[in-house]
Amino acid sequence: MRNETLIAETGRFLASLSEAQAQSVRDFAAFLAQQTWDNLPIVAAELDADETEADFAADMRIIQQQSRAYDFLNEEK
């Protein structure tokens, strides 16, 4: 499975979780990443961002539109 596909699937799963469950997944992913990258910067649990949920949703739509995760659907056999 391609990395983009895994990321897209994981995003769909995360969207269905409660905030506490999503936080646990994020913490576990950070733990796994730290095993690979010694100096991985960890984002604080409470973000000081001024981005709204609508802004975030718009950014996610752009990422999904640019993703190549479903390119295989356009390939002819």
All heavy atoms as a GROMACS GRO file, in nm:
protein
  611
    1MET      N    1   0.085  -0.118   0.000
    1MET     CA    2   0.000   0.000   0.000
    1MET      C    3   0.090   0.124   0.000
    1MET      O    4   0.187   0.128   0.072
    1MET     CB    5  -0.088  -0.004   0.124
    1MET     CG    6  -0.204   0.092   0.120
    1MET     SD    7  -0.313   0.080   0.264
    1MET     CE    8  -0.414  -0.056   0.217
    2ARG      N    9   0.057   0.221  -0.082
    2ARG     CA   10   0.137   0.343  -0.091
    2ARG      C   11   0.116   0.430   0.032
    2ARG      O   12   0.012   0.428   0.096
    2ARG     CB   13   0.100   0.421  -0.215
    2ARG     CG   14   0.145   0.348  -0.342
    2ARG     CD   15   0.106   0.420  -0.465
    2ARG     NE   16   0.147   0.559  -0.459
    2ARG     CZ   17   0.122   0.647  -0.553
    2ARG    NH1   18   0.057   0.609  -0.660
    2ARG    NH2   19   0.162   0.771  -0.542
    3ASN      N   20   0.218   0.509   0.063
    3ASN     CA   21   0.213   0.596   0.180
    3ASN      C   22   0.096   0.693   0.175
    3ASN      O   23   0.029   0.716   0.275
    3ASN     CB   24   0.346   0.672   0.193
    3ASN     CG   25   0.364   0.731   0.330
    3ASN    OD1   26   0.324   0.672   0.430
    3ASN    ND2   27   0.426   0.847   0.335
    4GLU      N   28   0.068   0.749   0.057
    4GLU     CA   29  -0.044   0.843   0.045
    4GLU      C   30  -0.177   0.775   0.079
    4GLU      O   31  -0.265   0.835   0.141
    4GLU     CB   32  -0.052   0.902  -0.097
    4GLU     CG   33   0.062   0.994  -0.133
    4GLU     CD   34   0.176   0.919  -0.201
    4GLU    OE1   35   0.164   0.796  -0.221
    4GLU    OE2   36   0.277   0.983  -0.232
    5THR      N   37  -0.191   0.650   0.038
    5THR     CA   38  -0.313   0.575   0.067
    5THR      C   39  -0.326   0.551   0.217
    5THR      O   40  -0.434   0.568   0.274
    5THR     CB   41  -0.313   0.440  -0.008
    5THR    OG1   42  -0.298   0.465  -0.147
    5THR    CG2   43  -0.440   0.363   0.016
    6LEU      N   44  -0.216   0.514   0.279
    6LEU     CA   45  -0.218   0.493   0.424
    6LEU      C   46  -0.255   0.620   0.499
    6LEU      O   47  -0.334   0.617   0.594
    6LEU     CB   48  -0.082   0.443   0.472
    6LEU     CG   49  -0.044   0.302   0.430
    6LEU    CD1   50   0.102   0.274   0.464
    6LEU    CD2   51  -0.135   0.202   0.498
    7ILE      N   52  -0.200   0.732   0.455
    7ILE     CA   53  -0.228   0.860   0.519
    7ILE      C   54  -0.376   0.897   0.502
    7ILE      O   55  -0.442   0.940   0.596
    7ILE     CB   56  -0.135   0.970   0.466
    7ILE    CG1   57   0.008   0.942   0.512
    7ILE    CG2   58  -0.182   1.109   0.511
    7ILE    CD1   59   0.113   1.028   0.444
    8ALA      N   60  -0.429   0.878   0.381
    8ALA     CA   61  -0.569   0.910   0.356
    8ALA      C   62  -0.662   0.821   0.440
    8ALA      O   63  -0.759   0.871   0.500
    8ALA     CB   64  -0.601   0.893   0.208
    9GLU      N   65  -0.632   0.693   0.446
    9GLU     CA   66  -0.714   0.603   0.527
    9GLU      C   67  -0.708   0.640   0.674
    9GLU      O   68  -0.810   0.641   0.742
    9GLU     CB   69  -0.668   0.458   0.508
    9GLU     CG   70  -0.715   0.394   0.383
    9GLU     CD   71  -0.675   0.246   0.376
    9GLU    OE1   72  -0.614   0.195   0.472
    9GLU    OE2   73  -0.707   0.184   0.274
   10THR      N   74  -0.589   0.669   0.721
   10THR     CA   75  -0.572   0.706   0.861
   10THR      C   76  -0.649   0.834   0.893
   10THR      O   77  -0.712   0.844   0.998
   10THR     CB   78  -0.423   0.724   0.894
   10THR    OG1   79  -0.354   0.603   0.863
   10THR    CG2   80  -0.402   0.757   1.040
   11GLY      N   81  -0.647   0.929   0.801
   11GLY     CA   82  -0.723   1.053   0.821
   11GLY      C   83  -0.873   1.027   0.834
   11GLY      O   84  -0.940   1.086   0.917
   12ARG      N   85  -0.924   0.935   0.752
   12ARG     CA   86  -1.067   0.902   0.761
   12ARG      C   87  -1.098   0.836   0.896
   12ARG      O   88  -1.200   0.865   0.957
   12ARG     CB   89  -1.108   0.812   0.645
   12ARG     CG   90  -1.118   0.887   0.512
   12ARG     CD   91  -1.186   0.804   0.404
   12ARG     NE   92  -1.113   0.682   0.371
   12ARG     CZ   93  -1.012   0.675   0.286
   12ARG    NH1   94  -0.969   0.784   0.224
   12ARG    NH2   95  -0.951   0.560   0.261
   13PHE      N   96  -1.010   0.747   0.940
   13PHE     CA   97  -1.030   0.684   1.070
   13PHE      C   98  -1.026   0.787   1.183
   13PHE      O   99  -1.110   0.787   1.273
   13PHE     CB  100  -0.925   0.576   1.096
   13PHE     CG  101  -0.937   0.456   1.007
   13PHE    CD1  102  -0.824   0.398   0.955
   13PHE    CD2  103  -1.060   0.401   0.975
   13PHE    CE1  104  -0.833   0.287   0.873
   13PHE    CE2  105  -1.070   0.290   0.894
   13PHE     CZ  106  -0.956   0.233   0.843
   14LEU      N  107  -0.928   0.876   1.176
   14LEU     CA  108  -0.914   0.978   1.280
   14LEU      C  109  -1.036   1.070   1.287
   14LEU      O  110  -1.077   1.112   1.396
   14LEU     CB  111  -0.789   1.062   1.257
   14LEU     CG  112  -0.657   0.996   1.290
   14LEU    CD1  113  -0.541   1.082   1.242
   14LEU    CD2  114  -0.646   0.970   1.439
   15ALA      N  115  -1.095   1.099   1.173
   15ALA     CA  116  -1.212   1.187   1.170
   15ALA      C  117  -1.330   1.128   1.245
   15ALA      O  118  -1.416   1.202   1.293
   15ALA     CB  119  -1.251   1.217   1.025
   16SER      N  120  -1.333   0.996   1.260
   16SER     CA  121  -1.445   0.932   1.328
   16SER      C  122  -1.422   0.916   1.478
   16SER      O  123  -1.512   0.874   1.550
   16SER     CB  124  -1.474   0.796   1.266
   16SER     OG  125  -1.368   0.706   1.292
   17LEU      N  126  -1.303   0.951   1.526
   17LEU     CA  127  -1.270   0.933   1.667
   17LEU      C  128  -1.307   1.055   1.750
   17LEU      O  129  -1.317   1.166   1.698
   17LEU     CB  130  -1.120   0.907   1.683
   17LEU     CG  131  -1.063   0.784   1.614
   17LEU    CD1  132  -0.912   0.779   1.635
   17LEU    CD2  133  -1.129   0.657   1.664
   18SER      N  134  -1.322   1.032   1.879
   18SER     CA  135  -1.342   1.145   1.971
   18SER      C  136  -1.211   1.222   1.982
   18SER      O  137  -1.104   1.172   1.941
   18SER     CB  138  -1.384   1.094   2.109
   18SER     OG  139  -1.274   1.028   2.171
   19GLU      N  140  -1.216   1.339   2.040
   19GLU     CA  141  -1.095   1.419   2.054
   19GLU      C  142  -0.991   1.347   2.140
   19GLU      O  143  -0.873   1.346   2.108
   19GLU     CB  144  -1.128   1.556   2.116
   19GLU     CG  145  -1.009   1.648   2.126
   19GLU     CD  146  -1.044   1.786   2.178
   19GLU    OE1  147  -1.161   1.825   2.170
   19GLU    OE2  148  -0.952   1.853   2.228
   20ALA      N  149  -1.037   1.284   2.248
   20ALA     CA  150  -0.944   1.212   2.337
   20ALA      C  151  -0.879   1.094   2.264
   20ALA      O  152  -0.759   1.068   2.279
   20ALA     CB  153  -1.018   1.163   2.461
   21GLN      N  154  -0.957   1.022   2.183
   21GLN     CA  155  -0.901   0.910   2.109
   21GLN      C  156  -0.802   0.959   2.004
   21GLN      O  157  -0.695   0.899   1.986
   21GLN     CB  158  -1.014   0.831   2.041
   21GLN     CG  159  -1.103   0.755   2.138
   21GLN     CD  160  -1.226   0.698   2.070
   21GLN    OE1  161  -1.285   0.763   1.983
   21GLN    NE2  162  -1.265   0.578   2.110
   22ALA      N  163  -0.836   1.067   1.934
   22ALA     CA  164  -0.745   1.122   1.834
   22ALA      C  165  -0.615   1.169   1.900
   22ALA      O  166  -0.507   1.152   1.842
   22ALA     CB  167  -0.813   1.237   1.760
   23GLN      N  168  -0.625   1.226   2.019
   23GLN     CA  169  -0.506   1.269   2.094
   23GLN      C  170  -0.418   1.148   2.125
   23GLN      O  171  -0.296   1.154   2.109
   23GLN     CB  172  -0.548   1.338   2.224
   23GLN     CG  173  -0.433   1.378   2.314
   23GLN     CD  174  -0.372   1.508   2.276
   23GLN    OE1  175  -0.440   1.594   2.224
   23GLN    NE2  176  -0.243   1.524   2.300
   24SER      N  177  -0.478   1.038   2.163
   24SER     CA  178  -0.402   0.916   2.193
   24SER      C  179  -0.330   0.865   2.068
   24SER      O  180  -0.214   0.822   2.075
   24SER     CB  181  -0.494   0.807   2.248
   24SER     OG  182  -0.547   0.844   2.372
   25VAL      N  183  -0.399   0.869   1.955
   25VAL     CA  184  -0.337   0.825   1.829
   25VAL      C  185  -0.221   0.916   1.794
   25VAL      O  186  -0.114   0.871   1.755
   25VAL     CB  187  -0.441   0.820   1.715
   25VAL    CG1  188  -0.375   0.794   1.581
   25VAL    CG2  189  -0.548   0.715   1.745
   26ARG      N  190  -0.242   1.047   1.809
   26ARG     CA  191  -0.135   1.142   1.780
   26ARG      C  192  -0.014   1.119   1.870
   26ARG      O  193   0.101   1.118   1.825
   26ARG     CB  194  -0.185   1.285   1.797
   26ARG     CG  195  -0.088   1.385   1.738
   26ARG     CD  196  -0.039   1.498   1.817
   26ARG     NE  197  -0.033   1.485   1.960
   26ARG     CZ  198   0.001   1.585   2.036
   26ARG    NH1  199   0.026   1.701   1.985
   26ARG    NH2  200   0.008   1.570   2.166
   27ASP      N  201  -0.039   1.094   1.998
   27ASP     CA  202   0.071   1.069   2.092
   27ASP      C  203   0.147   0.942   2.054
   27ASP      O  204   0.270   0.938   2.060
   27ASP     CB  205   0.018   1.058   2.235
   27ASP     CG  206  -0.035   1.191   2.288
   27ASP    OD1  207  -0.006   1.296   2.228
   27ASP    OD2  208  -0.106   1.189   2.390
   28PHE      N  209   0.074   0.839   2.014
   28PHE     CA  210   0.139   0.714   1.975
   28PHE      C  211   0.220   0.734   1.846
   28PHE      O  212   0.332   0.684   1.834
   28PHE     CB  213   0.037   0.602   1.957
   28PHE     CG  214   0.099   0.470   1.923
   28PHE    CD1  215   0.181   0.405   2.015
   28PHE    CD2  216   0.077   0.412   1.800
   28PHE    CE1  217   0.240   0.283   1.984
   28PHE    CE2  218   0.136   0.290   1.769
   28PHE     CZ  219   0.217   0.226   1.860
   29ALA      N  220   0.164   0.807   1.750
   29ALA     CA  221   0.236   0.835   1.626
   29ALA      C  222   0.364   0.914   1.655
   29ALA      O  223   0.469   0.888   1.596
   29ALA     CB  224   0.147   0.911   1.528
   30ALA      N  225   0.355   1.010   1.748
   30ALA     CA  226   0.474   1.087   1.786
   30ALA      C  227   0.578   0.996   1.850
   30ALA      O  228   0.698   1.010   1.823
   30ALA     CB  229   0.434   1.199   1.881
   31PHE      N  230   0.533   0.903   1.932
   31PHE     CA  231   0.624   0.807   1.994
   31PHE      C  232   0.696   0.725   1.887
   31PHE      O  233   0.818   0.708   1.892
   31PHE     CB  234   0.545   0.716   2.089
   31PHE     CG  235   0.622   0.596   2.135
   31PHE    CD1  236   0.721   0.608   2.231
   31PHE    CD2  237   0.595   0.471   2.082
   31PHE    CE1  238   0.793   0.497   2.273
   31PHE    CE2  239   0.666   0.359   2.123
   31PHE     CZ  240   0.766   0.372   2.219
   32LEU      N  241   0.621   0.673   1.790
   32LEU     CA  242   0.682   0.594   1.683
   32LEU      C  243   0.779   0.679   1.600
   32LEU      O  244   0.888   0.632   1.563
   32LEU     CB  245   0.574   0.535   1.592
   32LEU     CG  246   0.486   0.428   1.654
   32LEU    CD1  247   0.377   0.388   1.555
   32LEU    CD2  248   0.567   0.309   1.698
   33ALA      N  249   0.739   0.801   1.570
   33ALA     CA  250   0.825   0.890   1.491
   33ALA      C  251   0.954   0.923   1.565
   33ALA      O  252   1.061   0.931   1.504
   33ALA     CB  253   0.750   1.017   1.454
   34GLN      N  254   0.946   0.940   1.695
   34GLN     CA  255   1.066   0.972   1.773
   34GLN      C  256   1.166   0.858   1.772
   34GLN      O  257   1.285   0.880   1.786
   34GLN     CB  258   1.030   1.008   1.917
   34GLN     CG  259   0.974   1.148   1.928
   34GLN     CD  260   0.939   1.183   2.071
   34GLN    OE1  261   0.900   1.098   2.149
   34GLN    NE2  262   0.952   1.310   2.104
   35GLN      N  263   1.118   0.737   1.755
   35GLN     CA  264   1.210   0.625   1.745
   35GLN      C  265   1.291   0.634   1.616
   35GLN      O  266   1.402   0.583   1.609
   35GLN     CB  267   1.134   0.492   1.751
   35GLN     CG  268   1.073   0.465   1.886
   35GLN     CD  269   0.998   0.334   1.890
   35GLN    OE1  270   0.960   0.279   1.787
   35GLN    NE2  271   0.976   0.283   2.009
   36THR      N  272   1.235   0.697   1.515
   36THR     CA  273   1.303   0.710   1.386
   36THR      C  274   1.384   0.839   1.379
   36THR      O  275   1.496   0.842   1.331
   36THR     CB  276   1.199   0.707   1.273
   36THR    OG1  277   1.123   0.587   1.284
   36THR    CG2  278   1.267   0.710   1.137
   37TRP      N  279   1.325   0.948   1.423
   37TRP     CA  280   1.390   1.079   1.417
   37TRP      C  281   1.416   1.129   1.557
   37TRP      O  282   1.324   1.162   1.632
   37TRP     CB  283   1.303   1.180   1.343
   37TRP     CG  284   1.272   1.139   1.202
   37TRP    CD1  285   1.359   1.127   1.099
   37TRP    CD2  286   1.143   1.104   1.150
   37TRP    NE1  287   1.294   1.087   0.986
   37TRP    CE2  288   1.161   1.073   1.014
   37TRP    CE3  289   1.015   1.097   1.205
   37TRP    CZ2  290   1.057   1.035   0.933
   37TRP    CZ3  291   0.911   1.058   1.123
   37TRP    CH2  292   0.932   1.028   0.989
   38ASP      N  293   1.541   1.138   1.592
   38ASP     CA  294   1.579   1.175   1.728
   38ASP      C  295   1.532   1.314   1.766
   38ASP      O  296   1.496   1.339   1.881
   38ASP     CB  297   1.731   1.167   1.745
   38ASP     CG  298   1.781   1.024   1.738
   38ASP    OD1  299   1.703   0.932   1.770
   38ASP    OD2  300   1.898   1.006   1.701
   39ASN      N  301   1.532   1.408   1.674
   39ASN     CA  302   1.502   1.547   1.707
   39ASN      C  303   1.368   1.592   1.651
   39ASN      O  304   1.353   1.706   1.608
   39ASN     CB  305   1.613   1.639   1.655
   39ASN     CG  306   1.744   1.610   1.722
   39ASN    OD1  307   1.748   1.585   1.842
   39ASN    ND2  308   1.853   1.612   1.647
   40LEU      N  309   1.269   1.505   1.652
   40LEU     CA  310   1.138   1.540   1.600
   40LEU      C  311   1.073   1.645   1.690
   40LEU      O  312   1.059   1.624   1.811
   40LEU     CB  313   1.048   1.417   1.594
   40LEU     CG  314   0.906   1.440   1.547
   40LEU    CD1  315   0.905   1.470   1.397
   40LEU    CD2  316   0.819   1.320   1.576
   41PRO      N  317   1.035   1.761   1.634
   41PRO     CA  318   0.966   1.861   1.718
   41PRO      C  319   0.824   1.815   1.744
   41PRO      O  320   0.751   1.776   1.655
   41PRO     CB  321   0.969   1.988   1.631
   41PRO     CG  322   0.980   1.936   1.492
   41PRO     CD  323   1.056   1.807   1.499
   42ILE      N  324   0.784   1.817   1.869
   42ILE     CA  325   0.650   1.778   1.909
   42ILE      C  326   0.566   1.904   1.930
   42ILE      O  327   0.608   1.997   1.998
   42ILE     CB  328   0.653   1.695   2.039
   42ILE    CG1  329   0.739   1.571   2.021
   42ILE    CG2  330   0.513   1.657   2.085
   42ILE    CD1  331   0.690   1.474   1.915
   43VAL      N  332   0.448   1.906   1.871
   43VAL     CA  333   0.358   2.020   1.886
   43VAL      C  334   0.292   2.011   2.024
   43VAL      O  335   0.254   1.903   2.067
   43VAL     CB  336   0.249   2.018   1.776
   43VAL    CG1  337   0.150   2.130   1.797
   43VAL    CG2  338   0.315   2.027   1.640
   44ALA      N  339   0.283   2.122   2.091
   44ALA     CA  340   0.219   2.125   2.223
   44ALA      C  341   0.074   2.080   2.212
   44ALA      O  342   0.008   2.100   2.111
   44ALA     CB  343   0.227   2.266   2.281
   45ALA      N  344   0.024   2.018   2.319
   45ALA     CA  345  -0.114   1.968   2.319
   45ALA      C  346  -0.213   2.082   2.295
   45ALA      O  347  -0.312   2.066   2.224
   45ALA     CB  348  -0.144   1.898   2.450
   46GLU      N  349  -0.188   2.195   2.355
   46GLU     CA  350  -0.274   2.311   2.337
   46GLU      C  351  -0.208   2.406   2.237
   46GLU      O  352  -0.110   2.470   2.267
   46GLU     CB  353  -0.297   2.385   2.470
   46GLU     CG  354  -0.372   2.304   2.573
   46GLU     CD  355  -0.512   2.267   2.527
   46GLU    OE1  356  -0.579   2.350   2.463
   46GLU    OE2  357  -0.555   2.154   2.554
   47LEU      N  358  -0.262   2.409   2.117
   47LEU     CA  359  -0.205   2.493   2.012
   47LEU      C  360  -0.242   2.639   2.032
   47LEU      O  361  -0.352   2.670   2.077
   47LEU     CB  362  -0.253   2.447   1.876
   47LEU     CG  363  -0.211   2.305   1.835
   47LEU    CD1  364  -0.274   2.270   1.701
   47LEU    CD2  365  -0.061   2.294   1.828
   48ASP      N  366  -0.151   2.726   1.998
   48ASP     CA  367  -0.177   2.869   2.006
   48ASP      C  368  -0.211   2.924   1.867
   48ASP      O  369  -0.190   3.041   1.839
   48ASP     CB  370  -0.055   2.943   2.062
   48ASP     CG  371  -0.029   2.907   2.206
   48ASP    OD1  372  -0.126   2.878   2.277
   48ASP    OD2  373   0.088   2.910   2.247
   49ALA      N  374  -0.259   2.838   1.782
   49ALA     CA  375  -0.289   2.878   1.644
   49ALA      C  376  -0.417   2.961   1.639
   49ALA      O  377  -0.505   2.946   1.720
   49ALA     CB  378  -0.304   2.754   1.556
   50ASP      N  379  -0.424   3.049   1.540
   50ASP     CA  380  -0.544   3.129   1.522
   50ASP      C  381  -0.625   3.081   1.402
   50ASP      O  382  -0.718   3.147   1.358
   50ASP     CB  383  -0.509   3.277   1.508
   50ASP     CG  384  -0.413   3.304   1.393
   50ASP    OD1  385  -0.369   3.207   1.328
   50ASP    OD2  386  -0.382   3.422   1.371
   51GLU      N  387  -0.590   2.963   1.350
   51GLU     CA  388  -0.662   2.906   1.238
   51GLU      C  389  -0.798   2.853   1.285
   51GLU      O  390  -0.808   2.787   1.387
   51GLU     CB  391  -0.580   2.792   1.177
   51GLU     CG  392  -0.643   2.730   1.056
   51GLU     CD  393  -0.556   2.623   0.995
   51GLU    OE1  394  -0.514   2.532   1.068
   51GLU    OE2  395  -0.529   2.633   0.875
   52THR      N  396  -0.901   2.885   1.211
   52THR     CA  397  -1.034   2.837   1.246
   52THR      C  398  -1.057   2.697   1.192
   52THR      O  399  -0.982   2.649   1.108
   52THR     CB  400  -1.144   2.930   1.190
   52THR    OG1  401  -1.140   2.920   1.047
   52THR    CG2  402  -1.124   3.074   1.234
   53GLU      N  403  -1.161   2.633   1.239
   53GLU     CA  404  -1.194   2.500   1.189
   53GLU      C  405  -1.226   2.504   1.040
   53GLU      O  406  -1.191   2.413   0.965
   53GLU     CB  407  -1.313   2.444   1.267
   53GLU     CG  408  -1.339   2.299   1.239
   53GLU     CD  409  -1.441   2.237   1.333
   53GLU    OE1  410  -1.454   2.283   1.446
   53GLU    OE2  411  -1.506   2.141   1.289
   54ALA      N  412  -1.291   2.611   0.996
   54ALA     CA  413  -1.323   2.626   0.853
   54ALA      C  414  -1.194   2.638   0.771
   54ALA      O  415  -1.184   2.580   0.662
   54ALA     CB  416  -1.413   2.746   0.830
   55ASP      N  417  -1.097   2.714   0.822
   55ASP     CA  418  -0.968   2.727   0.754
   55ASP      C  419  -0.899   2.591   0.744
   55ASP      O  420  -0.845   2.555   0.639
   55ASP     CB  421  -0.875   2.824   0.827
   55ASP     CG  422  -0.924   2.967   0.824
   55ASP    OD1  423  -0.997   3.003   0.730
   55ASP    OD2  424  -0.888   3.042   0.917
   56PHE      N  425  -0.902   2.517   0.853
   56PHE     CA  426  -0.841   2.384   0.855
   56PHE      C  427  -0.910   2.293   0.754
   56PHE      O  428  -0.844   2.221   0.679
   56PHE     CB  429  -0.849   2.324   0.995
   56PHE     CG  430  -0.795   2.185   1.003
   56PHE    CD1  431  -0.660   2.161   1.000
   56PHE    CD2  432  -0.882   2.077   1.012
   56PHE    CE1  433  -0.610   2.032   1.005
   56PHE    CE2  434  -0.834   1.948   1.018
   56PHE     CZ  435  -0.697   1.925   1.015
   57ALA      N  436  -1.044   2.294   0.752
   57ALA     CA  437  -1.119   2.210   0.657
   57ALA      C  438  -1.084   2.247   0.513
   57ALA      O  439  -1.069   2.159   0.428
   57ALA     CB  440  -1.268   2.224   0.682
   58ALA      N  441  -1.070   2.376   0.486
   58ALA     CA  442  -1.034   2.420   0.351
   58ALA      C  443  -0.895   2.370   0.314
   58ALA      O  444  -0.872   2.323   0.202
   58ALA     CB  445  -1.041   2.573   0.342
   59ASP      N  446  -0.801   2.378   0.409
   59ASP     CA  447  -0.666   2.328   0.384
   59ASP      C  448  -0.668   2.177   0.357
   59ASP      O  449  -0.599   2.128   0.268
   59ASP     CB  450  -0.574   2.357   0.503
   59ASP     CG  451  -0.542   2.504   0.519
   59ASP    OD1  452  -0.564   2.581   0.422
   59ASP    OD2  453  -0.496   2.543   0.628
   60MET      N  454  -0.748   2.105   0.433
   60MET     CA  455  -0.756   1.960   0.415
   60MET      C  456  -0.815   1.924   0.279
   60MET      O  457  -0.772   1.828   0.214
   60MET     CB  458  -0.839   1.895   0.527
   60MET     CG  459  -0.771   1.900   0.662
   60MET     SD  460  -0.605   1.828   0.663
   60MET     CE  461  -0.641   1.659   0.624
   61ARG      N  462  -0.914   2.002   0.232
   61ARG     CA  463  -0.971   1.977   0.100
   61ARG      C  464  -0.865   1.995  -0.009
   61ARG      O  465  -0.857   1.917  -0.102
   61ARG     CB  466  -1.091   2.068   0.074
   61ARG     CG  467  -1.220   2.018   0.137
   61ARG     CD  468  -1.341   2.094   0.087
   61ARG     NE  469  -1.339   2.236   0.124
   61ARG     CZ  470  -1.375   2.284   0.242
   61ARG    NH1  471  -1.418   2.203   0.335
   61ARG    NH2  472  -1.370   2.412   0.266
   62ILE      N  473  -0.782   2.097   0.006
   62ILE     CA  474  -0.675   2.121  -0.092
   62ILE      C  475  -0.576   2.005  -0.091
   62ILE      O  476  -0.536   1.956  -0.196
   62ILE     CB  477  -0.604   2.255  -0.062
   62ILE    CG1  478  -0.698   2.371  -0.091
   62ILE    CG2  479  -0.475   2.267  -0.143
   62ILE    CD1  480  -0.648   2.505  -0.042
   63ILE      N  481  -0.540   1.958   0.027
   63ILE     CA  482  -0.448   1.846   0.038
   63ILE      C  483  -0.508   1.722  -0.027
   63ILE      O  484  -0.441   1.650  -0.102
   63ILE     CB  485  -0.411   1.819   0.185
   63ILE    CG1  486  -0.324   1.933   0.238
   63ILE    CG2  487  -0.342   1.684   0.202
   63ILE    CD1  488  -0.303   1.932   0.387
   64GLN      N  489  -0.635   1.697  -0.001
   64GLN     CA  490  -0.701   1.580  -0.060
   64GLN      C  491  -0.708   1.591  -0.212
   64GLN      O  492  -0.690   1.493  -0.283
   64GLN     CB  493  -0.842   1.565  -0.002
   64GLN     CG  494  -0.841   1.518   0.141
   64GLN     CD  495  -0.980   1.523   0.204
   64GLN    OE1  496  -1.070   1.587   0.152
   64GLN    NE2  497  -0.995   1.455   0.314
   65GLN      N  498  -0.734   1.711  -0.263
   65GLN     CA  499  -0.743   1.730  -0.408
   65GLN      C  500  -0.607   1.707  -0.474
   65GLN      O  501  -0.601   1.660  -0.587
   65GLN     CB  502  -0.794   1.870  -0.441
   65GLN     CG  503  -0.940   1.890  -0.406
   65GLN     CD  504  -0.981   2.037  -0.414
   65GLN    OE1  505  -0.898   2.125  -0.430
   65GLN    NE2  506  -1.110   2.062  -0.399
   66GLN      N  507  -0.500   1.741  -0.404
   66GLN     CA  508  -0.367   1.726  -0.460
   66GLN      C  509  -0.307   1.588  -0.434
   66GLN      O  510  -0.204   1.553  -0.490
   66GLN     CB  511  -0.275   1.834  -0.405
   66GLN     CG  512  -0.315   1.972  -0.448
   66GLN     CD  513  -0.230   2.081  -0.386
   66GLN    OE1  514  -0.147   2.055  -0.300
   66GLN    NE2  515  -0.252   2.203  -0.428
   67SER      N  516  -0.372   1.510  -0.350
   67SER     CA  517  -0.323   1.377  -0.317
   67SER      C  518  -0.330   1.284  -0.438
   67SER      O  519  -0.420   1.294  -0.520
   67SER     CB  520  -0.406   1.318  -0.204
   67SER     OG  521  -0.370   1.183  -0.183
   68ARG      N  522  -0.236   1.194  -0.445
   68ARG     CA  523  -0.234   1.096  -0.553
   68ARG      C  524  -0.285   0.961  -0.503
   68ARG      O  525  -0.268   0.859  -0.570
   68ARG     CB  526  -0.093   1.084  -0.607
   68ARG     CG  527  -0.043   1.217  -0.666
   68ARG     CD  528   0.092   1.208  -0.728
   68ARG     NE  529   0.090   1.110  -0.834
   68ARG     CZ  530   0.188   1.023  -0.856
   68ARG    NH1  531   0.295   1.024  -0.782
   68ARG    NH2  532   0.179   0.935  -0.954
   69ALA      N  533  -0.348   0.958  -0.386
   69ALA     CA  534  -0.389   0.834  -0.323
   69ALA      C  535  -0.485   0.752  -0.409
   69ALA      O  536  -0.485   0.630  -0.404
   69ALA     CB  537  -0.453   0.861  -0.187
   70TYR      N  538  -0.568   0.818  -0.489
   70TYR     CA  539  -0.667   0.747  -0.568
   70TYR      C  540  -0.637   0.750  -0.717
   70TYR      O  541  -0.724   0.721  -0.799
   70TYR     CB  542  -0.806   0.805  -0.541
   70TYR     CG  543  -0.848   0.785  -0.396
   70TYR    CD1  544  -0.843   0.890  -0.306
   70TYR    CD2  545  -0.888   0.661  -0.351
   70TYR    CE1  546  -0.879   0.871  -0.174
   70TYR    CE2  547  -0.924   0.641  -0.220
   70TYR     CZ  548  -0.920   0.747  -0.131
   70TYR     OH  549  -0.955   0.728  -0.001
   71ASP      N  550  -0.514   0.780  -0.754
   71ASP     CA  551  -0.475   0.784  -0.895
   71ASP      C  552  -0.496   0.649  -0.963
   71ASP      O  553  -0.525   0.642  -1.082
   71ASP     CB  554  -0.329   0.825  -0.910
   71ASP     CG  555  -0.308   0.975  -0.894
   71ASP    OD1  556  -0.409   1.047  -0.875
   71ASP    OD2  557  -0.192   1.018  -0.900
   72PHE      N  558  -0.485   0.542  -0.886
   72PHE     CA  559  -0.500   0.410  -0.948
   72PHE      C  560  -0.640   0.391  -1.007
   72PHE      O  561  -0.659   0.309  -1.096
   72PHE     CB  562  -0.472   0.299  -0.845
   72PHE     CG  563  -0.577   0.289  -0.737
   72PHE    CD1  564  -0.680   0.199  -0.750
   72PHE    CD2  565  -0.568   0.366  -0.622
   72PHE    CE1  566  -0.777   0.187  -0.651
   72PHE    CE2  567  -0.664   0.356  -0.522
   72PHE     CZ  568  -0.769   0.265  -0.537
   73LEU      N  569  -0.739   0.466  -0.960
   73LEU     CA  570  -0.874   0.455  -1.013
   73LEU      C  571  -0.882   0.506  -1.157
   73LEU      O  572  -0.971   0.466  -1.232
   73LEU     CB  573  -0.973   0.531  -0.925
   73LEU     CG  574  -0.991   0.478  -0.784
   73LEU    CD1  575  -1.077   0.571  -0.702
   73LEU    CD2  576  -1.048   0.338  -0.786
   74ASN      N  577  -0.791   0.595  -1.194
   74ASN     CA  578  -0.791   0.652  -1.328
   74ASN      C  579  -0.706   0.573  -1.428
   74ASN      O  580  -0.706   0.604  -1.545
   74ASN     CB  581  -0.740   0.798  -1.323
   74ASN     CG  582  -0.832   0.885  -1.242
   74ASN    OD1  583  -0.953   0.869  -1.245
   74ASN    ND2  584  -0.775   0.977  -1.168
   75GLU      N  585  -0.635   0.474  -1.378
   75GLU     CA  586  -0.549   0.394  -1.465
   75GLU      C  587  -0.632   0.291  -1.540
   75GLU      O  588  -0.717   0.225  -1.483
   75GLU     CB  589  -0.441   0.325  -1.384
   75GLU     CG  590  -0.344   0.421  -1.320
   75GLU     CD  591  -0.245   0.352  -1.227
   75GLU    OE1  592  -0.248   0.229  -1.219
   75GLU    OE2  593  -0.168   0.424  -1.163
   76GLU      N  594  -0.606   0.279  -1.670
   76GLU     CA  595  -0.673   0.178  -1.749
   76GLU      C  596  -0.597   0.047  -1.740
   76GLU      O  597  -0.476   0.044  -1.731
   76GLU     CB  598  -0.681   0.223  -1.896
   76GLU     CG  599  -0.772   0.344  -1.916
   76GLU     CD  600  -0.786   0.378  -2.061
   76GLU    OE1  601  -0.777   0.287  -2.144
   76GLU    OE2  602  -0.805   0.497  -2.090
   77LYS      N  603  -0.671  -0.063  -1.743
   77LYS     CA  604  -0.607  -0.195  -1.735
   77LYS      C  605  -0.587  -0.251  -1.872
   77LYS      O  606  -0.650  -0.227  -1.965
   77LYS     CB  607  -0.693  -0.290  -1.653
   77LYS     CG  608  -0.691  -0.250  -1.508
   77LYS     CD  609  -0.760  -0.355  -1.426
   77LYS     CE  610  -0.752  -0.315  -1.279
   77LYS     NZ  611  -0.792  -0.419  -1.193
   0.00000   0.00000   0.00000
